[in-house]
Amino acid sequence: MHRITVLAAALVATSLIQPTYAQQATPEVKTCANQYADAPGVTAVKLIRGGYEIKAGWPGGLWLQKGAETFFCNTGRQRDGSVFCWTLQDPVPGGAC
């Protein structure tokens, strides 16, 4: 009888220590209808030299356009390897926010 009690206590203790995966909540991933696409290697100065016009500007950003192509570019200091500009596209649902 004593062995059964010890065995039962050991089973209860190990079940408390081991994680129960079925009860863990999955993290919620937020998605948005993303209307911007990264434009790696594109900068505001390259667009201006390429004939794009500044349509709007404020400290830290510019909207540039040539025909139907529209870009938004950061004009502030960026870290190396960062994307400076984004192009507008039709909103695509399910993109990261």
N, C-alpha and C positions, 0 to 999 in steps of 0.2 A: 504494500500500500504506500509506503514511504517513497519508493522508486517512482511510482506513478505521479505523486505530488511534485517531486523534484523535476521530472520530465515535463509535466504540464507547466510548471513555473518557468523552465528554460524555454519552452515554446512561446509562451506569452512574452518573455523578455526579448527574444529575438524578433518577434513580430513587431514590437514597439521600436526597435532599433532600425530595422530595415524600412526604407521608404516605400510607401504605397503609391505606385505610379498612377493608378486609376483615379485617385482622389486629387492629384495635383492639377491645378488649373493651368491651362495653356495660356501663354501671354497673348494679349490682343494686339494684332498688327493693324495699325491704322492705314488705310489707303485713301487716295484722293484722285480726282480727275486731274491729272497733271497736264498742264498746257505748255510746259517748258522742256526743251531738250538741250542738254549740254552741247556746247560748241567748242570742243577742245582745240587749243591752238589759235583761236580767234581772239583778237583784242580790239578795243575801240579804235586805236590808231590804224590798225590794218583795214578796218571797215571804212574809216573816213578816207584813207588813201585809195581805197577801192571804189569810191564814188558814193558811199552811203551818206545820207543827210542826217543830222541830229534833229530829231523831231521833238524831243523833250529832254530836259536835263535838270538835275538838282545835285546837291553835294553827295557824292558817292555813287551816282549812276546816270546812265544815258540810255535813251531809246534811239536807235538808229534804224533807218529804213532806206531801201532802194527797191523801187517797184513794189512787189508784194512780199518781199522778204523783210522781216522785222527782227531785230535783236535787242536784247537788254544787256548792257555791260556794266560791270562794276568799274568804278574809276578810282577807288581807294586802294590802299596797299593790300596786296594779297600774299599769302604764303606760297612758297615755291610749289609748283605742281597743282595749284588750284585752278579751277575753271574761272575765266574772267567774264565770258559771255554765254548767253543762252539764246536760243532761237525760239520763236513762238510756233506752236503747232496746234492742230485741232486737239481738244482735250481727250486724253486717253484714260478711261477709268481703270482703277486698280494700281496706279503708280504709287510709289512711296511719297509721303507728304513731305 
